[in-house]
Amino acid sequence: MRNALSDEEYAAQADKGEPEKGRWSQQEQLLAAVFDRLGAVHHVLVCANTDSKSKRPKAPEPMRRPGSRGVQPKQKISDEQADTIFRLINGGAA
């Protein structure tokens, strides 16, 4: 069934995947831990060999596990919210 999917259909199915809802064996948990550690080592290696003035890459996201939520994206604030915060910090609360 998987081989019959087009690349677009396969990518769409991959985006909808929710591995945190399934059960994992101890072997799968250990493999995910190895995956995360290898990603961390790769990240450190790249950062150590990146010019200090260059932009450093983001740290890799850990593999999602059963019972856990994925990494939630940070909410961006609007310009109006930023101005309000700026005024509050600089004594404009009164």
Secondary structure, DSSP 4 states (H G I P E B T S, - for coil): -GGGS-HHHHHHHHHH--GGGS---HHHHHHHHHHHHHHHHHHHHHHHTS-TTSPPPPPPPPPP-TT-PPPPPPPPPPHHHHHHHHHHHTTTT-
